[in-house]
């Protein structure tokens, strides 16, 4: 199996049962999700989101509460460091 490279096109719904599943997912929402995921990872916001999700899963762990303004300031600072 070949490993995909950045920019390679992925074809959905071309297999034997492709029509059974409606031809696969829509490329535009998949590309938007990928772009958002890359920004979150590069900015460091993804790790904060993981911490928040882990804190929400267990009542015994401390909870991280960030206002939307604080979150955006952290995201902005991280993006300035990357760029």
ABEGO torsion letter per residue (X at the ends): XBBBBBGBBBBBGABAAAAAAGGEBBAAAAAAAAAAAAAAAAAGAAAAAAAAAAAAABAABBBBBBBAAAAAAAAAAAAAAAX
